[in-house]
Amino acid sequence: MTLVRWRNQDRMSPWSPLGDLEAHFDALYCGDRAECGAAAKSWAPAIDLRETEDAYILEADVPGLKREEVQLEILENVLTIKGERTRVAEEKTDQYRHVERSYGRFERSVKVPGGFNADGVEATFEQGVLTVVLPKRPEAKTRQIEVKGK
C-alpha cells in the first residue's frame, strides 16, 4: 500500500512553498520527534458559519471529543470554542508509519457580524459536530420597508 501525502486546501497559495521549506527544516532538525514541527503546532476545528433569517448557525468539527470536553465562551459579538483532544495511550507494539491527526489544546474565536442575543444561544453536540445557534438581535434582522408616495 502506498501512502499519499495529504495536501491542505491552501496549496495554491503563493505562500505554500514556505510551508514546504519549514517542513524540510523540521525534518532536518527534529527527525521524527513529536514535540517538533507540524505535530507540535496547535490545531483548530474546521467551522462553518451560516446565516438564516433569525439566527447565525455555527457548526464545528470536533471528532474524538466528548460534549463535556468542549467549552463555549461569549464576549460581546465573539464566540470562542475551547477544548483539548488527547492522544490515546499507545501500546508498545504500535509502530506508526504516518501521522496526520493533531492533538492538544485548541481555541477558535469567531466574530459574528451584526451581533447576536447572548441570552438565547443554544448548543448541541452530536457525532463529533458541535452546533451553536446564535439568535439575531431584533435590530439585526432584515425588515421590509413600505415605499409610500404617488
Secondary structure, DSSP 8 states (H G I E B T S, - for coil): --------GGGGSTTHHHHHHHHHHHHHHHTT-TTSGGGGS-----EEEEE-SSEEEEEEE-TT--GGGEEEEEETTEEEEEEEE------TT---S------EEEEEEEE-TT---GGG-EEEEETTEEEEEEE--GGGS---------
